[in-house]
Amino acid sequence: MHEAHEHHHGYISDKSRYLARLKRIEGQARGLHRMVDEEKYCIDILTQISALKSALDGVAMGLLEDHLQHCVVDAARAGGEEAEAKLKEASAAIARLVRS
């Protein structure tokens, strides 16, 4: 678990937009469950899985961009160990996204 930070994270200003996107993603996931339960055509299910992955990628990229523009830029301005740690953290997050 990451320790709690006292400052607000970059996505806070777009929190309602992220929550709305995640709610749509939840609906897509429920739709996939229903499609499998109803034994829909495999290609149709795969198409919906692709759409769901794309929607999740969109949220991830938005959060990453917000993180880079706020947390990483702020840390870079401060310099020192925190800047180095934030850059490593961002690099690791990007690597995880690329592998997924």
N, C-alpha and C positions, 0 to 999 in steps of 0.2 A: 504494500500500500504506500502511496505517496503521502508525504506529510502535508498538512493543510497549509496553504499560503494565505497570508493576511490580505494581499491585494486581490483585486478582481481580475479574472482571466479575460482575455481578449474577446471571447465569444459572448460575453454577458450582454453586450449591446444587441446582439442578434439572437438572444436566447429564445424568444418566441418563435422566430423563423425556424431554428433548429428543432424545437419541440414539435412544430407543425409537420416538418419533414419526417421526423421520427414517428409521429403518429400515422402518417401515410405508409411508412415502411412497415409498421406493425400490422396495418391492414393488408398490405401485400403478403406478409408472412402468413397471416391467417388464411388468405386466399389460396396460398400454396398448399397449406394443410388441407383445405377443403377440396382442392383439385386432386390431391393424392387420394384422399378418402373416397372421392367419387370416381376414382380410376380414370381420370381424364387422359387424353392422348399425351404420351411422353414428350413429344416435341413442344406441345403447348406448355407443359410444366417447365421444361428447360428454358423456354422463352421467358416465362415469368421469373425464373431463378436469375436469368441474366439481367432482367429489369431491376430486380431486388438488389443484386450485387452492384449495379450501376448507381442506384439510389444511395446505398451505403457508402460507396466510393465518393459520391458527391458530398455527403456529410463529412466524411473523413478529410477530404481535401479542403473544405471550408474551415474546419477546425484547425487543420495544419496551417493554413494560410493565416488565420487569426493568431495562432500561437507564434508563428514566425514574426508577424508584424507587431505584436505586443510584447509577449514574454521574452522572446529571444532578442529583439531590438533593445528593450529596456536593459536586459542583462549585458548585452554587448556594450552599451553606453557606460554601464557601471564598470565593466572590465573585470579583470581578476578571475578567481576561481569560479565564481558564479557564472560568468560569461562562458567559460570553457565547459562547465557542466551543462548549461542550457544548450549549447551547440551539440554536444555529444548526445544529449537526450533527444534533440530534434532529429539528428542523424539516425539514431536507433529507431525512432518512430517511423521515419521515412523508409528505412530498410524493412521494417515489419510490414508496412503497406505494400511495398514492392513485392515482397515474397507472397503475400496473400492473394 
